[in-house]
Amino acid sequence: MSIEVANESGVEVDEIALQRLATFALDQMHVHPEAELAIVLVDEAAMEQLHVQWMDEPGPTDVLSFPMDELRPGTEDDPTPAGLLGDIVVCPQVAVSQAATAGHTPLDEMLLLTCHGILHLLGFDHAEPDDEREMFGLQREILAAFAAADETR
């Protein structure tokens, strides 16, 4: 799995933890081991610019996903083909604020946002209530399994 993390945010982030989560999540979704993913951490100004440009919404947001090859989840017997999964852009400053509101650590928030972004890259959405239940349920499952597996390392 090729997972590149680029921190352009000016905030210290545990990039290795984001990489471990991304690898774990992609394995859980049976994405081909040769798939490529980029995670870019940007400051609020850069995120606001992307948010306005791509979503036509003001202000910085927490995470944006930019799919490339429109890969979808695979199965154990039929994994996703190799390809470019796409880019996830996360704003650590927004994540820190959201973490304080949610009552967990900034790293936990960035792990959640990374998982959320990966699910978007794999075609999941939360515009409709049924889709939201599916996506957020899967997100909770992946994060819980990762937390349990990561503690054993």
C-alpha positions in Angstrom: 0.0 0.0 0.0 1.4 3.4 -0.9 0.2 6.0 1.6 1.9 9.3 1.5 1.4 11.8 4.2 2.4 15.5 3.6 2.1 17.9 6.5 1.9 21.4 5.2 -0.2 22.7 8.2 2.5 23.9 10.6 1.0 21.7 13.3 2.8 18.7 14.7 0.8 15.6 13.9 1.5 11.9 14.4 1.8 11.2 10.7 2.8 7.5 11.4 -0.5 6.9 13.2 -2.5 8.4 10.3 -0.5 6.1 8.0 -1.2 3.0 10.2 -4.9 3.8 10.3 -5.1 4.3 6.6 -3.4 1.0 6.0 -5.7 -0.7 8.5 -8.9 0.8 7.0 -7.9 0.0 3.4 -7.1 -3.6 4.5 -10.5 -3.8 6.2 -12.2 -2.6 2.9 -10.2 -5.1 0.9 -8.4 -2.5 -1.2 -5.6 -3.8 -3.3 -2.2 -3.6 -1.6 -0.8 -1.6 -4.5 -3.4 1.1 -4.3 -2.1 4.7 -3.7 -3.4 7.2 -1.3 -2.2 10.7 -0.3 -3.1 12.4 3.0 -2.3 16.1 3.0 -2.5 18.2 6.2 -3.1 21.9 5.5 -3.7 25.1 7.5 -7.0 26.8 7.8 -6.4 29.3 5.0 -5.5 26.6 2.5 -8.5 24.5 3.7 -10.9 27.5 3.3 -9.6 28.1 -0.2 -10.3 24.4 -1.1 -13.7 24.4 0.6 -14.8 27.5 -1.4 -13.3 26.2 -4.7 -14.7 22.7 -4.5 -17.8 22.9 -2.3 -18.7 26.5 -2.8 -19.0 26.9 1.0 -17.2 29.6 3.1 -14.8 28.9 5.9 -12.4 26.0 6.5 -13.7 22.5 6.9 -12.3 19.5 8.7 -11.7 17.1 5.8 -12.1 16.9 2.0 -11.7 13.9 -0.2 -10.7 13.9 -3.9 -11.2 10.5 -5.5 -9.2 9.6 -8.5 -9.9 6.2 -10.0 -13.3 5.8 -8.3 -12.2 2.6 -6.6 -14.9 0.8 -4.5 -14.5 -1.6 -1.6 -13.6 -5.1 -2.5 -14.1 -8.5 -0.7 -11.6 -11.0 0.6 -12.0 -13.1 -2.5 -12.2 -10.1 -4.9 -10.1 -7.1 -3.7 -10.3 -3.7 -5.3 -8.0 -3.5 -8.2 -4.7 -1.5 -7.8 -5.1 2.2 -8.7 -5.1 5.7 -7.4 -7.5 6.0 -4.6 -7.1 9.7 -4.3 -6.3 12.5 -1.9 -7.6 13.3 1.6 -7.0 16.8 2.9 -7.3 17.3 6.6 -7.1 20.6 8.6 -5.4 19.9 12.0 -6.5 23.3 13.4 -10.2 22.5 12.7 -9.6 18.9 14.1 -8.2 20.4 17.4 -11.2 22.5 17.9 -13.6 19.7 17.1 -11.7 17.3 19.4 -12.2 19.7 22.3 -15.9 19.9 21.6 -16.2 16.1 21.2 -14.1 15.4 24.4 -11.4 13.4 22.8 -7.8 14.0 21.7 -6.8 15.9 18.5 -5.1 12.7 17.3 -8.4 10.7 17.7 -10.2 13.4 15.7 -7.6 13.3 12.9 -7.9 9.5 12.8 -11.7 9.8 12.6 -11.3 12.4 9.8 -8.8 10.2 7.9 -11.2 7.2 8.1 -14.1 9.4 7.1 -12.1 10.7 4.1 -11.1 7.1 3.0 -14.8 6.0 3.1 -15.7 9.0 0.9 -12.9 8.0 -1.5 -14.5 4.5 -1.7 -17.9 5.9 -2.6 -19.6 6.2 0.7 -21.7 9.3 1.5 -23.9 10.7 4.2 -26.3 12.9 2.3 -29.3 10.6 3.0 -30.2 9.1 6.4 -29.7 5.5 5.3 -26.4 6.3 3.7 -25.3 8.2 6.8 -26.1 5.3 9.1 -24.2 2.9 6.9 -21.1 5.2 6.5 -20.9 6.3 10.2 -21.5 2.7 11.4 -18.7 1.4 9.2 -16.5 4.3 10.4 -17.1 3.4 14.0 -16.4 -0.3 13.3 -13.1 0.5 11.6 -11.9 2.9 14.3 -12.9 0.5 17.1 -11.1 -2.4 15.4 -8.0 -0.2 14.7 -7.9 1.0 18.4 -8.0 -2.6 19.5 -5.4 -3.8 17.0 -3.1 -0.8 17.5 -3.0 -1.3 21.3 -1.6 -4.7 20.8 1.4 -3.5 18.8 
